[in-house]
Amino acid sequence: MNAPTPRYERAARRAQSDGRIPALSVALHRADREPWVFTVGESGNTAHPLGPDTRFRIGSVTKTFTAVLVLQARDEGLLDLDQPVNAYLDLPAHGDATLRRLLSHTAGFQREPHGDVWDTLIAPDAAQLVEELDRAERVLPNARRFHYSNLGLAVLGQLVAKLRGGTWEQIVAERILVPLGLNATTVEAPPQSAVGYLVDAYSDAARPEPPVPLGGVAPAAQLWSTAADMAKWAAFLTSPELVDPDGRVLKATTLDEMRWPLTTTDEALWGAGFGLGLILVPEGRRVMHVGHDGAMPGFLAGVYGRRGGEGNPGALGCAVLGSSGTAGQVNELVHELLRLAVELDPAEIRPWRIAAPAPKSYRSVLGRWWSEGSEFIFAWHDGQLQARLAEAPADRPPAVFAALPEQEDVLRTVSGRESGELLRLTRDEHGEVVRMHWATYRFRRFQDGFDGGPASSGPEPYRAGDPPAGRR
C-alpha cells in the first residue's frame, strides 16, 4: 500500500489537527495489500510513546463483539432470537423483550442501567445489573422505534455468559479474540494505553479523563484495542469468508443476517440503520459501510468495513481511534478513508476465463424468459444458476438458486430477488424446460398475460367461463 499513502496520511493529519485530538491511530485492512497503519500526536503516556501498538478504548464497538457471541449461541442451538430474554435469563422486569429487539435497539430499554452511573463512575456488577433491572424504565413500547441502549446490550452479554457457564470477559476472549488473532484487543487497559482527554473548547488545554471500569456493563463498551486489530475486525464483519474462511468464529451466512437492516435510526433521514448489533451506513450505488462507533470518557472510535462497489478488494476494513472524547472528526475520517481506498487504490481487475459449462439438465433454462410482462435473463455463472431482470442495473446482484436434495427440477432461491422462494421447472417430452414457476409466478419464453395469451395476439373477446387463452 504505497502510492495512495500520502493522501491517507494527509486526511489523518487534517482530522487530528482540526479535531485537536491528542493521539490518533488509523489503519486500513484489505484482502490484497498489507495493512496500513498510521499514528499522529502524542499518547500522553510517558513510558509508552504513541505508535502502532498503542491501545485505545473502543467503547461501543464492543457491542459488535457481544452481538457476534449472541449469534454464535443461536447457531449452536442455545437460543432463539425471537424468544423473550427471560426464557434464558431470570429477570425481575422487562423479560418479554426478544433478543432480536435488544440487538437492534428496538426493545425500548432505557439507555443506561439504573442510577447516575456517569456521576458516580461506578457501574453495577453483573449480578447487580440483572437484579436491579426492575428499577430501570421501559421508555418505549417494544418494537415502537429505535432507541439506543447500553443496558440492552449489557443484558445480552450477561445472558451469553450464563449460557456458556463463564464470564463475558472469558467468553469474548476464547470465542472471538483468540480464534481471529486479535492479540492486541483486551478487556483491561494494558501498560501501552493512550491517555484519554477532554480537550477544552476555548483553549489548547486538555484534561485527562478518569478510567471507568464498566463491571456488568462491560459487554456494551469495555474493550481496548489497536487500530490494526480493529481494521481487521471491521474486515471480518464485512467479508468473513476472507478473514475467517473456516467459519471458526461465525458463518458467513450469519454475518449476512446480522447486516440486514432492521430499523432506521432517524425516521426522516434514513441515513443510517441497525441490523443485529451492527450500524449500517448507506453510501449509494449499492455500497454499505458496516460497523460501529464508540465513545468513552477521553476516547472516540470509528470501526467500519465497506461492502460492495467498484474497486472494492474485499475484506476492506478501517479503524480510526482517538484520545479525545469530543472530536467528531474521528467518526468522519473512517468513512473518508474507506472511500479513498477504492478511489485511489482500487482492486485489480481480474481477467475473465473460460469455465465449465452449465450441467446439461439446466442448459435449456439459460436465456430470456418473460413473467408478469417483464423480461428476465437466466444464466449460469460461478457454478450457479442465476436470474436477473433484463433491465436491472449491472451492480444489482442476481438471484441465485440451489437445487433441493435429489430434486434438480425444484430449486430454492438462496440470495437476491425472491430469496427463499422456490423455482419449479416444467419439461417437455424431450427433457427441455418449457415453463417455470418462480414464487408461483409463471415464466415462459414469450410475453404473455395472466390469462396465458401471448401479448402479440392483441385484444381478444373474453367471456366469463372461457378457459384462459393459453389453454384453448
C-alpha positions as a Markdown table, in Angstrom:
| # | Residue | x | y | z |
|---|---|---|---|---|
| 1 | Met | 0.0 | 0.0 | 0.0 |
| 2 | Asn | 2.4 | 2.7 | -1.3 |
| 3 | Ala | 1.0 | 5.1 | -3.9 |
| 4 | Pro | -2.0 | 6.5 | -2.0 |
| 5 | Thr | -0.5 | 6.6 | 1.5 |
| 6 | Pro | 0.3 | 10.4 | 1.3 |
| 7 | Arg | -3.4 | 11.1 | 0.7 |
| 8 | Tyr | -4.3 | 8.8 | 3.6 |
| 9 | Glu | -1.8 | 10.4 | 5.9 |
| 10 | Arg | -2.9 | 13.9 | 4.9 |
| 11 | Ala | -6.5 | 13.0 | 5.7 |
| 12 | Ala | -5.5 | 11.6 | 9.1 |
| 13 | Arg | -3.3 | 14.6 | 9.9 |
| 14 | Arg | -6.1 | 17.0 | 8.9 |
| 15 | Ala | -8.5 | 15.2 | 11.2 |
| 16 | Gln | -6.1 | 15.2 | 14.1 |
| 17 | Ser | -5.3 | 18.9 | 13.6 |
| 18 | Asp | -8.9 | 20.1 | 13.0 |
| 19 | Gly | -10.3 | 17.9 | 15.8 |
| 20 | Arg | -7.4 | 18.8 | 18.2 |
| 21 | Ile | -7.0 | 15.1 | 19.0 |
| 22 | Pro | -4.0 | 14.4 | 21.3 |
| 23 | Ala | -3.4 | 11.0 | 19.8 |
| 24 | Leu | -4.8 | 9.5 | 16.6 |
| 25 | Ser | -4.2 | 6.0 | 15.3 |
| 26 | Val | -5.7 | 4.8 | 12.0 |
| 27 | Ala | -5.5 | 1.5 | 10.0 |
| 28 | Leu | -6.7 | 0.1 | 6.7 |
| 29 | His | -7.1 | -3.6 | 6.2 |
| 30 | Arg | -7.8 | -5.2 | 2.8 |
| 31 | Ala | -7.5 | -8.6 | 1.2 |
| 32 | Asp | -4.9 | -7.7 | -1.5 |
| 33 | Arg | -2.5 | -5.5 | 0.5 |
| 34 | Glu | -0.5 | -5.4 | 3.7 |
| 35 | Pro | -2.3 | -3.5 | 6.4 |
| 36 | Trp | -1.6 | 0.3 | 6.5 |
| 37 | Val | -1.2 | 1.9 | 10.0 |
| 38 | Phe | -0.5 | 5.5 | 10.8 |
| 39 | Thr | -0.3 | 7.5 | 14.0 |
| 40 | Val | 0.0 | 11.2 | 14.7 |
| 41 | Gly | 0.1 | 13.1 | 18.0 |
| 42 | Glu | 1.2 | 12.1 | 21.5 |
| 43 | Ser | 0.0 | 9.2 | 23.7 |
| 44 | Gly | 0.2 | 11.1 | 27.0 |
| 45 | Asn | 1.8 | 8.0 | 28.4 |
| 46 | Thr | 5.5 | 9.0 | 29.0 |
| 47 | Ala | 6.5 | 5.3 | 29.4 |
| 48 | His | 5.0 | 4.3 | 26.0 |
| 49 | Pro | 5.1 | 6.9 | 23.2 |
| 50 | Leu | 2.5 | 6.8 | 20.5 |
| 51 | Gly | 2.9 | 4.0 | 18.0 |
| 52 | Pro | 1.1 | 1.2 | 16.1 |
| 53 | Asp | 0.8 | -0.8 | 19.3 |
| 54 | Thr | -0.8 | 2.0 | 21.4 |
| 55 | Arg | -4.1 | 0.9 | 22.8 |
| 56 | Phe | -7.3 | 3.0 | 22.9 |
| 57 | Arg | -10.6 | 2.4 | 24.5 |
| 58 | Ile | -13.0 | 1.4 | 21.7 |
| 59 | Gly | -16.3 | 2.0 | 23.7 |
| 60 | Ser | -19.4 | 0.8 | 22.0 |
| 61 | Val | -17.5 | -1.1 | 19.2 |
| 62 | Thr | -17.5 | -3.7 | 22.0 |
| 63 | Lys | -21.2 | -4.2 | 21.2 |
| 64 | Thr | -20.4 | -5.8 | 17.9 |
| 65 | Phe | -18.4 | -8.5 | 19.8 |
| 66 | Thr | -21.3 | -9.2 | 22.1 |
| 67 | Ala | -23.7 | -9.4 | 19.1 |
| 68 | Val | -21.4 | -12.0 | 17.5 |
| 69 | Leu | -21.4 | -14.0 | 20.7 |
| 70 | Val | -25.2 | -14.0 | 20.7 |
| 71 | Leu | -25.3 | -15.2 | 17.1 |
| 72 | Gln | -22.8 | -17.9 | 17.8 |
| 73 | Ala | -25.1 | -19.2 | 20.5 |
| 74 | Arg | -28.0 | -19.0 | 18.2 |
| 75 | Asp | -26.2 | -21.0 | 15.5 |
| 76 | Glu | -25.3 | -23.7 | 18.1 |
| 77 | Gly | -28.9 | -24.0 | 19.1 |
| 78 | Leu | -28.5 | -22.4 | 22.5 |
| 79 | Leu | -31.1 | -19.7 | 21.9 |
| 80 | Asp | -33.7 | -18.4 | 19.6 |
| 81 | Leu | -33.6 | -14.7 | 18.6 |
| 82 | Asp | -37.4 | -14.4 | 18.7 |
| 83 | Gln | -37.8 | -15.8 | 22.2 |
| 84 | Pro | -38.1 | -13.4 | 25.1 |
| 85 | Val | -34.9 | -12.8 | 27.1 |
| 86 | Asn | -36.5 | -14.3 | 30.3 |
| 87 | Ala | -36.6 | -17.7 | 28.5 |
| 88 | Tyr | -32.9 | -17.8 | 29.2 |
| 89 | Leu | -32.2 | -15.3 | 32.0 |
| 90 | Asp | -34.3 | -14.8 | 35.0 |
| 91 | Leu | -35.1 | -11.1 | 35.1 |
| 92 | Pro | -37.2 | -9.1 | 37.6 |
| 93 | Ala | -38.7 | -7.0 | 34.8 |
| 94 | His | -38.8 | -6.4 | 31.1 |
| 95 | Gly | -38.1 | -10.1 | 30.4 |
| 96 | Asp | -40.6 | -10.1 | 27.5 |
| 97 | Ala | -38.1 | -8.2 | 25.2 |
| 98 | Thr | -36.9 | -10.5 | 22.5 |
| 99 | Leu | -33.3 | -11.0 | 21.7 |
| 100 | Arg | -33.7 | -9.7 | 18.2 |
| 101 | Arg | -35.2 | -6.5 | 19.5 |
| 102 | Leu | -32.4 | -6.0 | 22.0 |
| 103 | Leu | -29.8 | -6.5 | 19.3 |
| 104 | Ser | -31.4 | -3.9 | 17.1 |
| 105 | His | -32.1 | -1.4 | 19.9 |
| 106 | Thr | -35.9 | -1.6 | 19.4 |
| 107 | Ala | -36.9 | -3.1 | 22.7 |
| 108 | Gly | -37.5 | 0.2 | 24.4 |
| 109 | Phe | -34.9 | -0.3 | 27.3 |
| 110 | Gln | -33.7 | 2.9 | 28.8 |
| 111 | Arg | -30.2 | 3.9 | 27.7 |
| 112 | Glu | -28.2 | 3.2 | 30.9 |
| 113 | Pro | -28.5 | 1.0 | 34.0 |
| 114 | His | -30.4 | 2.3 | 37.0 |
| 115 | Gly | -28.6 | 5.1 | 38.9 |
| 116 | Asp | -26.4 | 8.0 | 38.0 |
| 117 | Val | -23.5 | 6.0 | 36.6 |
| 118 | Trp | -21.9 | 8.9 | 34.8 |
| 119 | Asp | -21.9 | 11.0 | 38.0 |
| 120 | Thr | -20.5 | 8.3 | 40.3 |
| 121 | Leu | -18.5 | 6.5 | 37.6 |
| 122 | Ile | -19.4 | 3.3 | 39.4 |
| 123 | Ala | -21.2 | 0.7 | 37.3 |
| 124 | Pro | -23.2 | -2.2 | 38.6 |
| 125 | Asp | -21.5 | -5.6 | 38.6 |
| 126 | Ala | -23.0 | -8.5 | 36.6 |
| 127 | Ala | -25.3 | -9.7 | 39.3 |
| 128 | Gln | -26.5 | -6.2 | 40.3 |
| 129 | Leu | -27.2 | -5.3 | 36.7 |
| 130 | Val | -29.6 | -8.2 | 36.4 |
| 131 | Glu | -31.1 | -7.9 | 39.9 |
| 132 | Glu | -31.9 | -4.1 | 39.5 |
| 133 | Leu | -33.5 | -4.3 | 36.1 |
| 134 | Asp | -36.9 | -3.6 | 37.7 |
| 135 | Arg | -35.5 | -0.2 | 38.7 |
| 136 | Ala | -34.8 | 0.7 | 35.0 |
| 137 | Glu | -37.5 | 2.0 | 32.7 |
| 138 | Arg | -39.0 | 0.7 | 29.6 |
| 139 | Val | -39.1 | 4.1 | 28.0 |
| 140 | Leu | -40.8 | 3.0 | 24.8 |
| 141 | Pro | -43.1 | 0.1 | 23.9 |
| 142 | Asn | -41.5 | -3.0 | 22.4 |
| 143 | Ala | -40.8 | -2.5 | 18.6 |
| 144 | Arg | -42.1 | 1.1 | 18.6 |
| 145 | Arg | -38.9 | 2.6 | 17.2 |
| 146 | Phe | -35.1 | 2.7 | 17.5 |
| 147 | His | -33.8 | 3.8 | 20.9 |
| 148 | Tyr | -30.1 | 3.1 | 21.6 |
| 149 | Ser | -29.5 | 1.2 | 24.9 |
| 150 | Asn | -26.2 | 0.2 | 26.6 |
| 151 | Leu | -28.4 | -1.6 | 29.1 |
| 152 | Gly | -30.0 | -3.8 | 26.5 |
| 153 | Leu | -26.6 | -5.0 | 25.1 |
| 154 | Ala | -25.2 | -5.4 | 28.6 |
| 155 | Val | -28.1 | -7.8 | 29.4 |
| 156 | Leu | -27.4 | -9.8 | 26.3 |
| 157 | Gly | -23.8 | -10.1 | 27.4 |
| 158 | Gln | -24.8 | -11.5 | 30.7 |
| 159 | Leu | -27.2 | -13.9 | 29.0 |
| 160 | Val | -24.4 | -15.3 | 26.9 |
| 161 | Ala | -22.2 | -15.6 | 29.9 |
| 162 | Lys | -24.9 | -17.7 | 31.7 |
| 163 | Leu | -25.4 | -19.9 | 28.7 |
| 164 | Arg | -21.7 | -20.6 | 28.3 |
| 165 | Gly | -21.0 | -21.0 | 32.1 |
| 166 | Gly | -18.4 | -18.3 | 32.4 |
| 167 | Thr | -17.9 | -14.6 | 32.4 |
| 168 | Trp | -18.4 | -12.3 | 29.4 |
| 169 | Glu | -14.7 | -11.4 | 29.6 |
| 170 | Gln | -13.6 | -15.0 | 29.4 |
| 171 | Ile | -16.0 | -15.9 | 26.6 |
| 172 | Val | -15.2 | -13.0 | 24.3 |
| 173 | Ala | -11.5 | -13.9 | 24.5 |
| 174 | Glu | -12.0 | -17.6 | 24.0 |
| 175 | Arg | -14.6 | -17.4 | 21.2 |
| 176 | Ile | -13.5 | -14.3 | 19.2 |
| 177 | Leu | -10.2 | -12.7 | 20.1 |
| 178 | Val | -8.1 | -15.9 | 20.1 |
| 179 | Pro | -9.6 | -17.5 | 17.0 |
| 180 | Leu | -9.2 | -14.4 | 15.0 |
| 181 | Gly | -5.8 | -13.5 | 16.3 |
| 182 | Leu | -6.9 | -10.1 | 17.7 |
| 183 | Asn | -4.0 | -10.3 | 20.1 |
| 184 | Ala | -3.9 | -6.5 | 20.9 |
| 185 | Thr | -7.6 | -6.4 | 22.0 |
| 186 | Thr | -8.1 | -6.7 | 25.7 |
| 187 | Val | -10.7 | -6.2 | 28.4 |
| 188 | Glu | -8.4 | -4.2 | 30.6 |
| 189 | Ala | -6.1 | -1.3 | 29.7 |
| 190 | Pro | -2.5 | -2.6 | 29.1 |
| 191 | Pro | 0.6 | -0.5 | 30.0 |
| 192 | Gln | 0.9 | 0.9 | 26.5 |
| 193 | Ser | -2.5 | 2.5 | 26.5 |
| 194 | Ala | -3.0 | 6.2 | 25.5 |
| 195 | Val | -4.4 | 8.7 | 28.0 |
| 196 | Gly | -7.9 | 9.8 | 27.1 |
| 197 | Tyr | -8.6 | 13.5 | 27.3 |
| 198 | Leu | -11.3 | 16.1 | 27.4 |
| 199 | Val | -10.0 | 18.9 | 25.2 |
| 200 | Asp | -11.0 | 22.4 | 26.3 |
| 201 | Ala | -13.3 | 24.1 | 23.8 |
| 202 | Tyr | -11.8 | 27.6 | 24.3 |
| 203 | Ser | -8.1 | 26.9 | 24.7 |
| 204 | Asp | -5.5 | 24.3 | 23.9 |
| 205 | Ala | -5.6 | 22.8 | 27.4 |
| 206 | Ala | -6.7 | 19.2 | 27.8 |
| 207 | Arg | -7.8 | 17.3 | 31.0 |
| 208 | Pro | -7.1 | 13.6 | 31.4 |
| 209 | Glu | -10.4 | 11.7 | 31.9 |
| 210 | Pro | -10.7 | 9.1 | 34.7 |
| 211 | Pro | -10.7 | 5.4 | 33.9 |
| 212 | Val | -14.3 | 4.0 | 34.1 |
| 213 | Pro | -14.4 | 0.2 | 34.7 |
| 214 | Leu | -17.9 | -0.9 | 33.5 |
| 215 | Gly | -18.4 | -4.1 | 35.5 |
| 216 | Gly | -21.7 | -5.7 | 34.4 |
| 217 | Val | -22.0 | -3.2 | 31.6 |
| 218 | Ala | -18.7 | -4.4 | 30.0 |
| 219 | Pro | -20.4 | -6.2 | 27.1 |
| 220 | Ala | -21.6 | -2.8 | 25.9 |
| 221 | Ala | -18.3 | -0.7 | 25.9 |
| 222 | Gln | -15.3 | -2.2 | 27.8 |
| 223 | Leu | -12.7 | -3.3 | 25.2 |
| 224 | Trp | -9.3 | -1.7 | 24.4 |
| 225 | Ser | -7.5 | -2.3 | 21.1 |
| 226 | Thr | -5.3 | -1.0 | 18.4 |
| 227 | Ala | -6.3 | 0.4 | 15.0 |
| 228 | Ala | -4.8 | -2.6 | 13.2 |
| 229 | Asp | -6.8 | -5.1 | 15.2 |
| 230 | Met | -10.0 | -3.1 | 14.8 |
| 231 | Ala | -9.5 | -2.7 | 11.0 |
| 232 | Lys | -9.2 | -6.5 | 10.8 |
| 233 | Trp | -12.4 | -6.8 | 12.9 |
| 234 | Ala | -14.2 | -4.5 | 10.5 |
| 235 | Ala | -13.0 | -6.6 | 7.6 |
| 236 | Phe | -14.4 | -9.7 | 9.3 |
| 237 | Leu | -17.8 | -8.1 | 9.8 |
| 238 | Thr | -18.0 | -7.3 | 6.1 |
| 239 | Ser | -16.0 | -10.2 | 4.5 |
| 240 | Pro | -16.0 | -13.2 | 6.9 |
| 241 | Glu | -15.4 | -15.6 | 4.0 |
| 242 | Leu | -12.0 | -13.9 | 3.5 |
| 243 | Val | -11.0 | -13.2 | 7.1 |
| 244 | Asp | -12.4 | -16.4 | 8.7 |
| 245 | Pro | -12.8 | -18.8 | 5.7 |
| 246 | Asp | -13.2 | -21.8 | 8.0 |
| 247 | Gly | -16.0 | -20.2 | 10.0 |
| 248 | Arg | -14.3 | -20.6 | 13.3 |
| 249 | Val | -16.0 | -17.6 | 14.7 |
| 250 | Leu | -19.2 | -17.2 | 12.7 |
| 251 | Lys | -20.6 | -18.5 | 9.4 |
| 252 | Ala | -20.6 | -16.0 | 6.5 |
| 253 | Thr | -24.4 | -16.5 | 6.1 |
| 254 | Thr | -24.9 | -15.5 | 9.7 |
| 255 | Leu | -23.0 | -12.2 | 9.1 |
| 256 | Asp | -25.3 | -11.7 | 6.2 |
| 257 | Glu | -28.2 | -12.0 | 8.5 |
| 258 | Met | -26.6 | -9.5 | 11.0 |
| 259 | Arg | -26.1 | -7.0 | 8.3 |
| 260 | Trp | -29.7 | -7.0 | 7.2 |
| 261 | Pro | -31.3 | -3.6 | 8.2 |
| 262 | Leu | -34.0 | -4.0 | 10.8 |
| 263 | Thr | -34.6 | -0.3 | 11.7 |
| 264 | Thr | -33.5 | 3.2 | 10.7 |
| 265 | Thr | -32.0 | 5.4 | 13.4 |
| 266 | Asp | -33.9 | 8.5 | 12.1 |
| 267 | Glu | -37.3 | 8.2 | 10.5 |
| 268 | Ala | -36.8 | 11.3 | 8.4 |
| 269 | Leu | -33.3 | 11.0 | 7.1 |
| 270 | Trp | -32.8 | 7.2 | 6.6 |
| 271 | Gly | -29.0 | 8.0 | 6.7 |
| 272 | Ala | -28.2 | 5.0 | 8.9 |
| 273 | Gly | -29.8 | 1.9 | 10.2 |
| 274 | Phe | -29.2 | -1.0 | 12.6 |
| 275 | Gly | -29.0 | -4.7 | 11.9 |
| 276 | Leu | -28.3 | -7.3 | 14.6 |
| 277 | Gly | -25.8 | -5.3 | 16.6 |
| 278 | Leu | -24.3 | -3.5 | 13.6 |
| 279 | Ile | -24.6 | 0.0 | 12.4 |
| 280 | Leu | -25.3 | 0.3 | 8.6 |
| 281 | Val | -24.4 | 3.4 | 6.7 |
| 282 | Pro | -25.5 | 3.5 | 3.1 |
| 283 | Glu | -23.0 | 5.1 | 0.7 |
| 284 | Gly | -25.1 | 5.0 | -2.5 |
| 285 | Arg | -24.7 | 2.7 | -5.6 |
| 286 | Arg | -25.3 | -0.4 | -3.5 |
| 287 | Val | -22.4 | 0.3 | -1.2 |
| 288 | Met | -22.8 | -0.1 | 2.6 |
| 289 | His | -20.4 | 0.7 | 5.5 |
| 290 | Val | -20.9 | -1.8 | 8.3 |
| 291 | Gly | -19.6 | -1.5 | 11.8 |
| 292 | His | -19.9 | 0.7 | 14.9 |
| 293 | Asp | -18.8 | 3.9 | 16.5 |
| 294 | Gly | -17.5 | 4.0 | 20.1 |
| 295 | Ala | -17.3 | 6.6 | 22.8 |
| 296 | Met | -15.9 | 6.5 | 26.4 |
| 297 | Pro | -14.6 | 9.3 | 28.5 |
| 298 | Gly | -11.5 | 10.6 | 26.7 |
| 299 | Phe | -11.9 | 8.3 | 23.7 |
| 300 | Leu | -13.7 | 8.0 | 20.4 |
| 301 | Ala | -13.6 | 5.2 | 17.8 |
| 302 | Gly | -14.9 | 4.5 | 14.4 |
| 303 | Val | -14.7 | 0.9 | 13.1 |
| 304 | Tyr | -16.3 | 0.1 | 9.7 |
| 305 | Gly | -15.9 | -2.1 | 6.7 |
| 306 | Arg | -17.0 | -1.5 | 3.2 |
| 307 | Arg | -19.3 | -3.8 | 1.2 |
| 308 | Gly | -20.0 | -3.6 | -2.5 |
| 309 | Gly | -19.0 | -1.0 | -5.0 |
| 310 | Glu | -16.5 | -0.8 | -7.8 |
| 311 | Gly | -12.8 | -1.2 | -6.9 |
| 312 | Asn | -13.6 | -3.0 | -3.6 |
| 313 | Pro | -10.9 | -5.6 | -3.0 |
| 314 | Gly | -12.9 | -7.4 | -0.3 |
| 315 | Ala | -12.1 | -7.6 | 3.4 |
| 316 | Leu | -11.8 | -3.8 | 3.3 |
| 317 | Gly | -11.9 | -2.5 | 6.9 |
| 318 | Cys | -10.9 | 0.7 | 8.5 |
| 319 | Ala | -10.4 | 1.9 | 12.1 |
| 320 | Val | -9.9 | 5.3 | 13.5 |
| 321 | Leu | -9.1 | 5.6 | 17.2 |
| 322 | Gly | -8.6 | 8.9 | 19.0 |
| 323 | Ser | -7.8 | 10.0 | 22.5 |
| 324 | Ser | -10.4 | 12.8 | 22.7 |
| 325 | Gly | -13.9 | 12.4 | 23.8 |
| 326 | Thr | -15.3 | 15.2 | 21.7 |
| 327 | Ala | -13.7 | 15.1 | 18.2 |
| 328 | Gly | -16.3 | 14.2 | 15.6 |
| 329 | Gln | -13.6 | 14.0 | 13.0 |
| 330 | Val | -12.8 | 10.5 | 14.3 |
| 331 | Asn | -16.2 | 9.3 | 13.1 |
| 332 | Glu | -16.0 | 11.1 | 9.8 |
| 333 | Leu | -12.4 | 10.0 | 8.9 |
| 334 | Val | -13.2 | 6.3 | 9.0 |
| 335 | His | -15.7 | 6.7 | 6.1 |
| 336 | Glu | -13.4 | 9.1 | 4.2 |
| 337 | Leu | -10.6 | 6.6 | 4.3 |
| 338 | Leu | -12.8 | 3.8 | 3.1 |
| 339 | Arg | -13.9 | 5.9 | 0.1 |
| 340 | Leu | -10.3 | 6.9 | -0.6 |
| 341 | Ala | -9.1 | 3.3 | -0.6 |
| 342 | Val | -11.3 | 2.3 | -3.5 |
| 343 | Glu | -10.8 | 5.6 | -5.3 |
| 344 | Leu | -7.0 | 5.8 | -5.1 |
| 345 | Asp | -6.1 | 2.2 | -4.9 |
| 346 | Pro | -8.9 | 0.1 | -6.5 |
| 347 | Ala | -8.7 | -3.7 | -6.6 |
| 348 | Glu | -7.1 | -5.2 | -9.7 |
| 349 | Ile | -9.5 | -6.2 | -12.4 |
| 350 | Arg | -9.4 | -9.9 | -12.8 |
| 351 | Pro | -9.3 | -11.3 | -16.3 |
| 352 | Trp | -12.3 | -13.3 | -17.4 |
| 353 | Arg | -11.5 | -17.0 | -18.0 |
| 354 | Ile | -13.4 | -19.9 | -19.7 |
| 355 | Ala | -15.2 | -22.1 | -17.2 |
| 356 | Ala | -17.1 | -25.4 | -17.2 |
| 357 | Pro | -20.5 | -25.2 | -18.9 |
| 358 | Ala | -23.8 | -25.5 | -17.1 |
| 359 | Pro | -25.0 | -29.0 | -16.3 |
| 360 | Lys | -27.0 | -30.5 | -19.2 |
| 361 | Ser | -30.1 | -30.5 | -17.1 |
| 362 | Tyr | -30.1 | -26.7 | -16.8 |
| 363 | Arg | -28.9 | -25.6 | -20.2 |
| 364 | Ser | -32.4 | -25.3 | -21.6 |
| 365 | Val | -33.1 | -22.8 | -18.8 |
| 366 | Leu | -30.5 | -20.3 | -19.9 |
| 367 | Gly | -31.6 | -17.3 | -21.8 |
| 368 | Arg | -34.6 | -14.9 | -21.8 |
| 369 | Trp | -37.9 | -15.6 | -20.1 |
| 370 | Trp | -41.0 | -13.5 | -19.5 |
| 371 | Ser | -43.2 | -13.1 | -16.4 |
| 372 | Glu | -45.8 | -10.5 | -15.4 |
| 373 | Gly | -44.9 | -8.7 | -18.7 |
| 374 | Ser | -41.3 | -8.3 | -17.7 |
| 375 | Glu | -38.2 | -9.9 | -19.3 |
| 376 | Phe | -35.7 | -11.9 | -17.2 |
| 377 | Ile | -32.4 | -13.4 | -18.1 |
| 378 | Phe | -31.3 | -16.8 | -16.6 |
| 379 | Ala | -27.6 | -17.6 | -16.7 |
| 380 | Trp | -25.0 | -19.9 | -15.3 |
| 381 | His | -22.0 | -18.2 | -13.6 |
| 382 | Asp | -19.7 | -19.3 | -10.8 |
| 383 | Gly | -21.2 | -22.7 | -10.8 |
| 384 | Gln | -24.7 | -21.4 | -10.0 |
| 385 | Leu | -28.0 | -20.8 | -11.8 |
| 386 | Gln | -28.7 | -17.1 | -11.6 |
| 387 | Ala | -31.5 | -14.7 | -12.7 |
| 388 | Arg | -32.0 | -11.0 | -13.1 |
| 389 | Leu | -34.4 | -8.6 | -14.7 |
| 390 | Ala | -33.2 | -7.7 | -18.1 |
| 391 | Glu | -33.4 | -4.0 | -17.3 |
| 392 | Ala | -31.7 | -4.3 | -13.9 |
| 393 | Pro | -28.5 | -2.2 | -13.4 |
| 394 | Ala | -25.3 | -4.1 | -13.6 |
| 395 | Asp | -24.4 | -3.6 | -10.0 |
| 396 | Arg | -27.6 | -5.2 | -8.7 |
| 397 | Pro | -26.8 | -8.8 | -7.5 |
| 398 | Pro | -28.7 | -11.5 | -9.3 |
| 399 | Ala | -30.9 | -14.0 | -7.7 |
| 400 | Val | -29.1 | -17.3 | -7.1 |
| 401 | Phe | -30.6 | -20.8 | -6.9 |
| 402 | Ala | -29.7 | -24.1 | -5.4 |
| 403 | Ala | -31.4 | -27.4 | -6.2 |
| 404 | Leu | -33.2 | -29.1 | -3.4 |
| 405 | Pro | -31.7 | -32.5 | -2.4 |
| 406 | Glu | -32.5 | -35.1 | -5.1 |
| 407 | Gln | -34.9 | -32.7 | -6.9 |
| 408 | Glu | -33.0 | -31.0 | -9.7 |
| 409 | Asp | -36.2 | -29.5 | -11.1 |
| 410 | Val | -37.1 | -27.7 | -7.8 |
| 411 | Leu | -34.6 | -25.1 | -6.7 |
| 412 | Arg | -34.5 | -22.7 | -3.7 |
| 413 | Thr | -33.7 | -19.0 | -4.2 |
| 414 | Val | -30.7 | -18.6 | -1.8 |
| 415 | Ser | -30.0 | -14.9 | -2.3 |
| 416 | Gly | -31.2 | -11.9 | -4.2 |
| 417 | Arg | -34.7 | -11.3 | -5.6 |
| 418 | Glu | -37.4 | -13.5 | -4.1 |
| 419 | Ser | -34.9 | -15.0 | -1.6 |
| 420 | Gly | -36.3 | -18.1 | 0.0 |
| 421 | Glu | -38.9 | -18.8 | -2.7 |
| 422 | Leu | -39.0 | -21.9 | -4.9 |
| 423 | Leu | -38.2 | -22.2 | -8.7 |
| 424 | Arg | -40.0 | -25.1 | -10.3 |
| 425 | Leu | -39.1 | -26.3 | -13.8 |
| 426 | Thr | -41.5 | -28.0 | -16.2 |
| 427 | Arg | -40.1 | -30.1 | -19.1 |
| 428 | Asp | -41.4 | -31.4 | -22.3 |
| 429 | Glu | -41.2 | -35.0 | -23.5 |
| 430 | His | -37.6 | -34.3 | -24.7 |
| 431 | Gly | -36.5 | -33.1 | -21.2 |
| 432 | Glu | -36.3 | -29.4 | -22.3 |
| 433 | Val | -37.5 | -26.8 | -19.9 |
| 434 | Val | -40.5 | -25.1 | -21.4 |
| 435 | Arg | -42.1 | -23.4 | -18.5 |
| 436 | Met | -41.1 | -22.3 | -15.0 |
| 437 | His | -42.8 | -21.1 | -11.9 |
| 438 | Trp | -40.8 | -18.8 | -9.5 |
| 439 | Ala | -42.5 | -17.7 | -6.3 |
| 440 | Thr | -45.6 | -19.2 | -8.0 |
| 441 | Tyr | -45.4 | -16.7 | -11.0 |
| 442 | Arg | -45.3 | -18.3 | -14.4 |
| 443 | Phe | -42.3 | -17.9 | -16.7 |
| 444 | Arg | -42.5 | -18.6 | -20.4 |
| 445 | Arg | -40.3 | -17.9 | -23.4 |
| 446 | Phe | -42.7 | -15.3 | -24.8 |
| 447 | Gln | -44.5 | -12.4 | -23.2 |
| 448 | Asp | -48.0 | -13.4 | -22.1 |
| 449 | Gly | -50.8 | -12.1 | -20.0 |
| 450 | Phe | -52.1 | -13.6 | -16.8 |
| 451 | Asp | -54.7 | -15.4 | -18.8 |
| 452 | Gly | -52.0 | -17.2 | -20.7 |
| 453 | Gly | -52.5 | -15.5 | -24.0 |
| 454 | Pro | -49.5 | -14.1 | -25.9 |
| 455 | Ala | -49.1 | -10.3 | -25.9 |
| 456 | Ser | -48.5 | -10.4 | -29.6 |
| 457 | Ser | -52.1 | -11.6 | -30.3 |
| 458 | Gly | -53.6 | -8.3 | -29.2 |
| 459 | Pro | -57.1 | -7.9 | -27.6 |
| 460 | Glu | -59.5 | -10.9 | -27.9 |
| 461 | Pro | -63.0 | -11.1 | -26.7 |
| 462 | Tyr | -63.2 | -12.7 | -23.3 |
| 463 | Arg | -66.4 | -14.2 | -21.8 |
| 464 | Ala | -66.9 | -15.4 | -18.3 |
| 465 | Gly | -66.3 | -19.1 | -18.1 |
| 466 | Asp | -63.9 | -19.2 | -21.0 |
| 467 | Pro | -60.7 | -21.1 | -20.4 |
| 468 | Pro | -57.5 | -19.0 | -20.3 |
| 469 | Ala | -56.3 | -18.1 | -23.8 |
| 470 | Gly | -53.1 | -20.1 | -23.5 |
| 471 | Arg | -55.1 | -23.3 | -22.8 |
| 472 | Arg | -57.7 | -23.1 | -25.6 |
